[in-house]
Amino acid sequence: MRRVGIRCDAGVGRGVGHLMRCLALAEELRERRLEVVVLGDMGGLEWAAEQLARRGLRLLPGPGDAAAMVRAARRLALDAVVVDSYDLDPRCSGALRRAGVRVLAVVDDDDRGQDADIYLDQNLGAERGPGRAPAGSVRLAGVRYALLRDDVRRLRRRGPTESGQPDSALAEHRQPGQGPMEPQQPDGVLPDHRQPGQGPVESGRPPRVLCFFGGTDAAGAAPVVVGELIATGVPFLATAVTPRERALDHLRPGGGQTVRRIPPTDNLPRLIAAADLVVTAAGSSMWDLLYLGKAAALVWVAANQRPGYEEVVSRGLAAGLGHLDAVAGTAGPARACLRDLLTSARAREELGARGPALVDGEGRARVADALLAPDPHGALP
């Protein structure tokens, strides 16, 4: 096998989750001296296109139907195609396979009826699901196959910065009053240890908090979550990642609370590594957080995020805040949960300690082994 195509898209509505996990697999395949070409539409997101350019990956238009997909595979002499899309006609996978192209379908529970050689569902608990694997096909399921990028994997070995000091993007904030801010466990319950309100605020520096919700924050979660952090009344240093320059301007941090807005950035893994607490949506970035051992509080904003959210929260790997709509503007369990995480370094440490044993960073190598093996069944452990 010499050349692999990746069919995925990104955009304001789609987000960048499909792209980011495919980039991780592309990096692994490139390390093995294969040529990789991406077929898709980045939806006008410059930041997404820059991720491809930075890795030297060629971007070509993404065919939208089965016949066009087969023509593109033949024209580009693709030996295999990775398909990661909720929107692409599912018949594309079967057409490619009948044309002699090996197909790896990246799915999240529902394979949408695709006919593939390999099905990859990297979600926690997927190995226990019914997951379809027709005769002659292989199913790779569970976080054992989580796809992590180079810029995440290297941080567990080296730490957030070479010097070991906090990343400057989290350490430097604007103080209140300096003008507008720059551009299944019950929800709200901490797993297995402390409950909200148990114990005083701990002394020392305020915790560093990172809030991000995909590359586009299509649901507008950043101002909701930052508003809830402010409403706790607890000191913190927060960095919120959102492409909307004025999304946080209406918020007014209290005493000891500082907030900084930054646009989507290549430095997100370093920001995660430098944070004491991460508040995010229950997407594929959860595996990055588990790998890096970060305390996380999760919301879910789309229906396809809910199963992963419930699995992670029920296993005590993250604190659950609930659906975004339930978090906004209510002095309920989500706010109390955030306050407890902000005030207890012990709670954060215990929460973050559970992830690294589950996600070892070698998932992409296992997926590549299966994709490249003459018989994918023989590559399974």
Order of alpha helices (4+ residues) and beta strands (2+ residues): beta-alpha-beta-alpha-beta-alpha-beta-alpha-beta-beta-beta-alpha-alpha-beta-alpha-beta-beta-alpha-beta-alpha-beta-alpha-beta-alpha-alpha-alpha-alpha
